Amino acid sequence: FTIIITNACNNMATLMIALTLASALIAGGMPLDGPALAGGILVMSMMGLVLPSSSMYGAFIHTAQLVTPGAVIKNAILSVLYIIFCFCVIYVPLCQIVY
């Protein structure tokens, strides 16, 4: 949910909406791990910083004359894959151990 909506909205607005929804679900009695869920939402909403669609930094990179748009997209895809890999391999198992 957070990855998809980050491409359409501002990253911080997406973060606040997702955290509010998660808090409402936890307060409603859904058995979720609050700190791990909040951290996961934070990590996934910050992936918008490497995507050129809704990020000011992405817009700056696309208008720079030193890089080509193909290189920007290739590096953004590699960055997103790296973040997802680290999230799945490091963050999720660590949260299952700690919480």
Kinemage of the C-alpha trace (Angstrom):
@kinemage 1
@onewidth
@group {chain A} dominant
@subgroup {mainchain}
@vectorlist {calphas} color= white
{ca phe a 1} P 0.000 0.000 0.000
{ca thr a 2} L 2.669 2.495 1.037
{ca ile a 3} L 4.940 1.822 -1.943
{ca ile a 4} L 2.113 2.301 -4.440
{ca ile a 5} L 0.601 5.451 -2.926
{ca thr a 6} L 4.021 7.118 -2.439
{ca asn a 7} L 4.278 7.468 -6.222
{ca ala a 8} L 1.107 9.564 -6.308
{ca cys a 9} L 1.455 11.690 -3.161
{ca asn a 10} L 3.989 13.526 -1.101
{ca asn a 11} L 6.174 11.172 0.940
{ca met a 12} L 5.379 12.742 4.310
{ca ala a 13} L 1.642 12.870 3.608
{ca thr a 14} L 1.750 9.199 2.662
{ca leu a 15} L 3.667 8.395 5.818
{ca met a 16} L 1.119 10.155 8.024
{ca ile a 17} L -1.856 8.513 6.297
{ca ala a 18} L -0.335 5.039 6.536
{ca leu a 19} L 0.681 5.486 10.186
{ca thr a 20} L -2.815 6.735 11.050
{ca leu a 21} L -4.413 3.732 9.378
{ca ala a 22} L -2.016 1.337 11.126
{ca ser a 23} L -2.676 2.995 14.499
{ca ala a 24} L -6.419 2.706 13.966
{ca leu a 25} L -6.095 -0.986 13.138
{ca ile a 26} L -3.957 -1.635 16.208
{ca ala a 27} L -6.312 0.372 18.450
{ca gly a 28} L -9.229 -1.588 16.995
{ca gly a 29} L -7.757 -4.790 18.320
{ca met a 30} L -5.987 -6.214 15.288
{ca pro a 31} L -3.013 -8.231 16.545
{ca leu a 32} L -0.214 -6.349 14.782
{ca asp a 33} L 3.290 -5.554 15.960
{ca gly a 34} L 3.127 -1.770 16.309
{ca pro a 35} L 6.803 -0.733 16.326
{ca ala a 36} L 7.727 -3.102 13.507
{ca leu a 37} L 4.760 -1.988 11.416
{ca ala a 38} L 5.527 1.698 11.980
{ca gly a 39} L 9.178 1.182 11.069
{ca gly a 40} L 8.235 -0.741 7.946
{ca ile a 41} L 5.844 1.977 6.848
{ca leu a 42} L 8.569 4.563 7.437
{ca val a 43} L 11.132 2.644 5.375
{ca met a 44} L 8.745 1.965 2.498
{ca ser a 45} L 7.445 5.533 2.337
{ca met a 46} L 10.982 6.889 2.159
{ca met a 47} L 11.594 4.855 -0.999
{ca gly a 48} L 9.864 7.693 -2.822
{ca leu a 49} L 13.047 9.720 -2.398
{ca val a 50} L 14.840 7.554 -4.943
{ca leu a 51} L 11.924 7.501 -7.370
{ca pro a 52} L 11.654 10.433 -9.764
{ca ser a 53} L 7.848 10.499 -9.779
{ca ser a 54} L 7.046 12.343 -6.548
{ca ser a 55} L 10.384 13.538 -5.261
{ca met a 56} L 11.953 16.960 -5.535
{ca tyr a 57} L 15.361 15.274 -5.657
{ca gly a 58} L 14.196 13.090 -8.529
{ca ala a 59} L 13.041 16.195 -10.392
{ca phe a 60} L 16.419 17.848 -9.853
{ca ile a 61} L 18.227 14.771 -11.147
{ca his a 62} L 16.014 14.564 -14.237
{ca thr a 63} L 16.721 18.189 -15.137
{ca ala a 64} L 20.491 17.889 -14.635
{ca gln a 65} L 22.545 17.893 -17.804
{ca leu a 66} L 25.214 15.565 -16.412
{ca val a 67} L 23.039 12.424 -16.378
{ca thr a 68} L 20.733 10.801 -18.885
{ca pro a 69} L 17.132 9.869 -18.019
{ca gly a 70} L 17.938 6.205 -18.706
{ca ala a 71} L 20.740 6.234 -16.133
{ca val a 72} L 18.430 7.836 -13.580
{ca ile a 73} L 15.732 5.210 -14.079
{ca lys a 74} L 18.276 2.356 -14.010
{ca asn a 75} L 19.815 3.597 -10.767
{ca ala a 76} L 16.403 4.268 -9.205
{ca ile a 77} L 15.303 0.720 -9.971
{ca leu a 78} L 18.528 -0.677 -8.514
{ca ser a 79} L 18.092 1.478 -5.397
{ca val a 80} L 14.502 0.325 -4.885
{ca leu a 81} L 15.509 -3.317 -5.310
{ca tyr a 82} L 18.328 -2.826 -2.786
{ca ile a 83} L 15.983 -1.244 -0.260
{ca ile a 84} L 13.399 -4.023 -0.675
{ca phe a 85} L 16.136 -6.664 -0.330
{ca cys a 86} L 17.486 -5.067 2.855
{ca phe a 87} L 13.964 -4.725 4.212
{ca cys a 88} L 13.179 -8.396 3.628
{ca val a 89} L 16.543 -9.822 4.673
{ca ile a 90} L 17.505 -7.554 7.567
{ca tyr a 91} L 14.511 -5.595 8.878
{ca val a 92} L 11.772 -8.234 8.964
{ca pro a 93} L 13.854 -10.990 10.641
{ca leu a 94} L 15.305 -8.484 13.105
{ca cys a 95} L 11.807 -7.300 14.052
{ca gln a 96} L 10.697 -10.882 14.587
{ca ile a 97} L 13.625 -11.423 16.955
{ca val a 98} L 13.299 -8.135 18.864
{ca tyr a 99} L 9.523 -7.781 19.117
